[in-house]
Amino acid sequence: MRQVYRPTKEHRMSYASETSDFKALQRQFAAHIRDPQVPVIEGIEDRRMKIYRDLFFNNVSNFTTTAFPVAFSIMGETWWHAAVRDFLRDYRCDSPYFHSISQAFLTFLTEVRGSTGDEPPFLHELMHYEWVELALEISESDPSQTASELTADLLTGHPVQSPLAWSLSYHYPVQQISADYQPSEVPDQPTWMMVHRDAQDRVKFTELNALTARLLYLLDQDEQLSGRAALAQIATELGQEDPTAIIEAGAQILTQFYDAGILLGARPLEE
């Protein structure tokens, strides 16, 4: 007859104690990696711990500088390394994926760390603009599932925007900001951008004018609004008694967006 091993109470208690000790050791190890001010684990040379500290810090730092190259060129290495160190010490990511680090870093800077007094006022908007490219590159949204249910009648139906096309609004001209151009004042008019991933999986950036941005906003806010009705509303807002010219110009914009894959088509509306 086969013998079945059953651990004794003493064995179970010993295992639980060892497991608890190991977890405590892991937490202490991780705490020191995150913040070198936390004492090194007793019995381990600092020389050895430095290898892990540097590896961890440099990996996270490289992920952030790759995701935000323009912001890094403006802020410089000293500020950036201090921000990364604060991020490692004070923030806890909720995703195990490397590509989520940049979003977590941006969230930390905007919602947790706040201003240190050294940041230009446009920094967070610039970093969001840079992050959008990565977000769309890795997005798993599948526009084809929605597109199969739509028609090409963009004026009569409700134009549907691709989940891989993001309409964005910024206070600053983020697409122009660089190490050589850093606006000191907020412009009178916002900057509207369309960022989308095309059929070849290339992320493209397009600056929008006020009329186009308003059109996309109206369509996003009301799923029962037809393309024609949205354009007629814009004509009214502009004080145009005859909306024909606005509707014709808007129809061309809708068609261009449809051809580019920004709009997937139109959902028929009930009469």
Protein Blocks (a to p, Z undefined) as FASTA:
>chain_A
ZZdddddfklmmmmmmmmmmmmmmmmmmmmmmmmmmbccdehiafklmmmmmmmmmmmmm
mmmmmmmmmlmmmnommlmmmmmmmmmmmpccfbfbfklmmmmmmmmmmmmnopnhlacf
klmmmmmmmmmmmmmmmpcbdfklmmmmpcfblklmccdddfkbccdddfbdfklgcfkl
ccfbdcfbdcdddddddfkopacdddddfklmmmmmmmmmpmkbcfklmmmmmmmmnopa
blmlmmmmmmmmmmmmmmnomagbdcdddZZ
